[in-house]
Amino acid sequence: MDKILVTGGCGFIGSHLVDQLMTQENNVTVVDNLSSGNLEYLSNWRTATRNKKSKDLRFIKADLTKSPLQIVGNYDIVFHLAANPDVRLGSQNPRIQFEQNVLATYNLLEMMRKKKISPRLFVFTSTSTVYGEADLIPTPENYGPLQPISVYGASKLACEALISSYAHNYKFRAVILRLANVIGSRSTHGIIYDLLQKLRKNKTELEILGDGSQTKSYLHVKDCVSGILTGISKTPNQVTILNLGSEDQINVLKIADITCRESGARQVKYKLTPATSDGRGWPGDVKFMRLDVTKLKSLGWQPMMNSEQAVETTVRELIMERLRRF
């Protein structure tokens, strides 16, 4: 049993991580400003805690971009997932990515430096977009130079650099996980969520961002959480970087086909809307991505779903979530 702090624990990946940590009977404190997170994702655990049926779950509403932060305590592990996850948003408003990703991370690290939070392990969820347009696919962790083409990727790379320097200077262990496209229940952005939203409005024509040839790997959130927990358990280095993704790829047109099929939409006309001359969905969109996950697999991790299975499962999960709401 560990005492654990999870920032962004009411968000998509964060809430699934909290579910697993609570199942393992850890004492968990969640910090979230609820700008995109949902406190309902923790409702079962909060009810159980009040009824003394599980280990402690605390919730603190706080904004990591504000200082000073009223988050004080000794924790065994800090999972830092709080961030703005919308890659497209960075091209429209770079400041949001800077504040919610870089500044938030800096403020949290400063609390650790000042001993207001003293974990033995700091875990950070980074992104495959730090690699930019990699010439080597699948892309290993030692690929370089790292030249992100989106503000989101740049902000996450800046966070990685800060974490590495603080870990070495102030003597805590850090694990940085570079995630592929993570999908699954509770997601509120991304291609599958967007396609379903569009189909609800119009079942005869579906706008697809880009020329449809974008080909990337997709990882179900449950495989993501199992990869995170595997990665932190067997990495003794001061700073460890691990790729986390599926071992295959799927293109946007195939994702659209699956989404239409699973949602019962027939004879849908696709409207391709490339934002750039080379067919990207938006400026800063990496067209082709697949991570080399050999390093994490050597620690004992194995994804349960490939990209296509993850997409199919996610479409069904999001449809069921909407039906439950209404």
Order of alpha helices (4+ residues) and beta strands (2+ residues): beta-alpha-beta-alpha-beta-beta-alpha-alpha-alpha-beta-alpha-beta-beta-alpha-beta-beta-beta-alpha-beta-beta-alpha-beta-beta-alpha-alpha
